[in-house]
Amino acid sequence: MANAALKEDSIRDARLEARVPRATKALWEQAAAVQGRKVTEFVVTSAVEAAQRVLRENQLSQLTHRDRIAFVEALIHPPAPSQRLRKAAARHAQVLGR
């Protein structure tokens, strides 16, 4: 997913600079070397993946919040049973002999 985002944005006209502790840069260099990538590629790809993860988690959190609200509303104000549900309940009672 992150690689697709990087490929789609093939025009690189934005620049990002950051001052980081030497230990952080060394860590990035080690990790990039392990993956056989340049440090810039490693950092950009990692940042894209982290951003996508944050946005995905935020979207799930919002969805979950909306679902909780809908669930509680349905408990407090349940909808009237539909004709189909009433027929199903009648068949169920008939099968169980109630």
Secondary structure, DSSP 8 states (H G I E B T S, - for coil): -HHHHHHH-------------HHHHHHHHHHHHHHT--HHHHHHHHHHHHHHHHHHHHHHHHHHHHHHHHHHHHHHS-----HHHHHHHHHHHHHHT-
